[in-house]
Amino acid sequence: MVTITILCLHCKSEKVVRNGHASNGKQRYYCQECKRSHRENPAPRGYSEDRKEEIWRAYQEDLHMRQVLHKTSKARFASKGRFCGQ
């Protein structure tokens, strides 16, 4: 029998127990050491570096936020016109 040891993504502890499933069907885990939970093989969050660079270049062209949003489509911006992807 093969045993797979799951480590906590936050504190690297081995005191991890299964804790149900996420809405996408992935197994959730709970760390008894740091009291945090995480998913199995989480997907990276945010934009790739290339995408961030493209959005930043459009912003530096002194375009209005609405034009940057249109040019890059699906760009994320905070309120008051501040760029969040830095």
VOBATI-640941 format. One record per residue (C-alpha): x, y, z. Coordinates in steps of 0.02 Angstrom, whole numbers, plus 50000, padded with zeros to 5 digits. Each point is the difference from the previous one (the first is absolute). Example, Ala and Ser with C-alpha at 12.3 -4.5 7.8 and 13.67 -1.06 7.14 Angstrom:
VOBATI-640941
<r X="50615" Y="49775" Z="50390"/>
<r X="50069" Y="50172" Z="49967"/>
***
This chain:
VOBATI-640941
<r X="50000" Y="50000" Z="50000"/>
<r X="50064" Y="50172" Z="49952"/>
<r X="49987" Y="50139" Z="50128"/>
<r X="49999" Y="50181" Z="49941"/>
<r X="50045" Y="50130" Z="50130"/>
<r X="49910" Y="50166" Z="49979"/>
<r X="50091" Y="50151" Z="50069"/>
<r X="49918" Y="50163" Z="50051"/>
<r X="50029" Y="50131" Z="49865"/>
<r X="50017" Y="50135" Z="50133"/>
<r X="50109" Y="49926" Z="50139"/>
<r X="50063" Y="49837" Z="49918"/>
<r X="49933" Y="49897" Z="50145"/>
<r X="49950" Y="49817" Z="49978"/>
<r X="49852" Y="50020" Z="50120"/>
<r X="49875" Y="50016" Z="49857"/>
<r X="49829" Y="49917" Z="49996"/>
<r X="49870" Y="49991" Z="49863"/>
<r X="49863" Y="50131" Z="50017"/>
<r X="49865" Y="49969" Z="49870"/>
<r X="50000" Y="50056" Z="49819"/>
<r X="50004" Y="50171" Z="49916"/>
<r X="49860" Y="50052" Z="49882"/>
<r X="50105" Y="49945" Z="49851"/>
<r X="50018" Y="49824" Z="50072"/>
<r X="50180" Y="50014" Z="50061"/>
<r X="50043" Y="49927" Z="50170"/>
<r X="50019" Y="50129" Z="50140"/>
<r X="50127" Y="49980" Z="50139"/>
<r X="50011" Y="50076" Z="50175"/>
<r X="50165" Y="50026" Z="50091"/>
<r X="49987" Y="49962" Z="50185"/>
<r X="50163" Y="50094" Z="50031"/>
<r X="49963" Y="50173" Z="49925"/>
<r X="49809" Y="49980" Z="49994"/>
<r X="49989" Y="50046" Z="49816"/>
<r X="49922" Y="49906" Z="49856"/>
<r X="50049" Y="49977" Z="49819"/>
<r X="49954" Y="49903" Z="49845"/>
<r X="50094" Y="49862" Z="49915"/>
<r X="50108" Y="50070" Z="49859"/>
<r X="49932" Y="50179" Z="50002"/>
<r X="50003" Y="50097" Z="49837"/>
<r X="50110" Y="50156" Z="49995"/>
<r X="49906" Y="50162" Z="50029"/>
<r X="50012" Y="50161" Z="49901"/>
<r X="50074" Y="50041" Z="49833"/>
<r X="50159" Y="49935" Z="49920"/>
<r X="50149" Y="50117" Z="49993"/>
<r X="49974" Y="50027" Z="49813"/>
<r X="49819" Y="50051" Z="50028"/>
<r X="50047" Y="50119" Z="50141"/>
<r X="50131" Y="50081" Z="49888"/>
<r X="49873" Y="50024" Z="49860"/>
<r X="49876" Y="50083" Z="50118"/>
<r X="50136" Y="50109" Z="50078"/>
<r X="50060" Y="50059" Z="49828"/>
<r X="49823" Y="50049" Z="49952"/>
<r X="49984" Y="50094" Z="50165"/>
<r X="50164" Y="50092" Z="49971"/>
<r X="49940" Y="50058" Z="49828"/>
<r X="49894" Y="50120" Z="50103"/>
<r X="49839" Y="49921" Z="49944"/>
<r X="49845" Y="50022" Z="50106"/>
<r X="49959" Y="49849" Z="50107"/>
<r X="49850" Y="49959" Z="49891"/>
<r X="50112" Y="49998" Z="49845"/>
<r X="50127" Y="49887" Z="50088"/>
<r X="49860" Y="49884" Z="50051"/>
<r X="49936" Y="49994" Z="49823"/>
<r X="50173" Y="49977" Z="49925"/>
<r X="50049" Y="49858" Z="50117"/>
<r X="49824" Y="49931" Z="50027"/>
<r X="49964" Y="49914" Z="50167"/>
<r X="50128" Y="50108" Z="50092"/>
<r X="49977" Y="50021" Z="50187"/>
<r X="50000" Y="50175" Z="50072"/>
<r X="49965" Y="50068" Z="50172"/>
<r X="49884" Y="50144" Z="50031"/>
<r X="50059" Y="50178" Z="49968"/>
<r X="50101" Y="49948" Z="49847"/>
<r X="50147" Y="49917" Z="50088"/>
<r X="50082" Y="49852" Z="49915"/>
<r X="49998" Y="49842" Z="50108"/>
<r X="50119" Y="49890" Z="49901"/>
<r X="50165" Y="50073" Z="50058"/>
***
